[in-house]
Amino acid sequence: METPTRKLCKVCKSTPVKDRKHTYCSECKKAARKKYYQGYVKLNKERIAARMQQYDAMRKAQGLREHQQFPERTRARMKQYYADHIEDFQKYRETHKEERQQNWREWAAKNAESLTHYQETHREQTKARVQAWARNFPEKNRARVKRRRAAKTEAPLNDLTAAQWEEIKNAYGHRCAYCHRKMKRLTQDHITPVSKGGSHTLANVVPACQSCNSKKHAKAPLVPVQPLLLTLAPAKPYTKRV
């Protein structure tokens, strides 16, 4: 008795189909569906975009209502989500640093009035947050204060960063450029003082102990020094926050 031949797929004509009721094999069926959906999306881009916007607005309104009704619960959920994905957040901050800063500047420029109002009505909270940041990042805070002072005195160039300052100290072996003592705490000494038109930049800064820095003050360097002219860390022009 001859065994009946199995029915082949109508498209590829090589793969047997599941049974007599079917016409296409599973792979050809998936490819046909994918092609259909791609064509549908291409023809209905505007309609799909409008529906997505409507859905996003609905979800946003729903989340806002939930936050207003249960603020503590939503805050706890957000904190837990942040803790679970902290590595992804840190990686995103590193790879999109310039983009995030530009977005913040644009937002601050558009919402200057509301931002000023918030700062005036939340002075204690803002002060506590800034003080906490200064305690957690002392080196960055010192660099910020130095750059702010240089901006106040209208230095011709103001682009020294905390990363560059670390490289300068490492290049000098954490020693004072004048007395050559190795110190844990070094200060930034400007070869040409900022008060006399000097710049707060890589080529005008050397590490110095507090004693030598005070002794030099706004005079010429105590001994001839060679500043660092190149670092791996890039310079960054100072921009005043709104």
Number of C-alpha atoms within 10 A of each C-alpha: 3 4 5 6 7 12 18 19 20 15 13 12 12 11 17 19 18 15 12 10 8 14 17 22 20 15 12 16 14 12 10 14 12 12 11 12 11 11 11 12 13 11 11 10 11 11 11 14 12 11 12 12 12 12 12 12 12 12 12 12 12 12 13 14 12 13 14 11 11 11 13 11 12 16 12 11 12 12 12 12 11 13 11 11 11 12 11 10 12 10 11 12 13 10 10 10 12 11 11 14 11 11 12 14 16 12 12 16 13 11 12 13 11 11 15 13 10 12 14 11 11 11 11 11 11 14 12 11 11 13 13 12 13 15 11 11 11 12 15 17 17 15 18 17 12 17 23 16 15 22 19 9 15 16 19 14 18 23 18 25 22 17 16 22 23 15 17 22 20 12 14 16 15 21 20 25 26 18 13 14 13 15 14 8 12 18 18 21 25 26 23 17 20 21 13 11 13 20 25 28 23 22 15 21 24 23 29 27 24 16 12 18 21 11 12 19 14 16 11 12 19 15 10 10 11 12 18 17 11 13 15 8 14 11 17 12 12 16 12 8 8 11
